[in-house]
Amino acid sequence: MLKRWVSQKHGGVLDMRPDKPLRSESASEAERLQRELLRVTTKRDFLKKALGYFAKDS
């Protein structure tokens, strides 16, 4: 991976200025949304299982 970064830097593809973030805003937002989706999906699945468990007792 380091070799690829060096080749991108020398080729002018990679911008490594100090004021520029390593990740773009859209990539950070996409990662945040994926984590949120995983959290919400996990909660939903848990609640579905709990509903099924308590529905059997009635």
C-alpha positions, 0 to 999 in steps of 0.5 A, a space after each residue: 500500500 505504501 508503494 502505491 501511495 508513493 507512486 501516486 504521489 510521484 504521478 501527481 494523483 495523490 495530493 498530500 498537502 497539510 491542509 487537505 484531509 486524507 479522506 474526502 468528506 463524502 468518504 467520511 460521510 459514507 462510512 458514518 452512514 454505514 456504521 449508523 445503518 449497521 447499528 439500526 439494523 442490529 437494533 431492529 433485528 433484536 426487537 424482532 426477535 424480542 417481539 417473537 419471544 414475547 408473542 409466544 408467551 401470550 
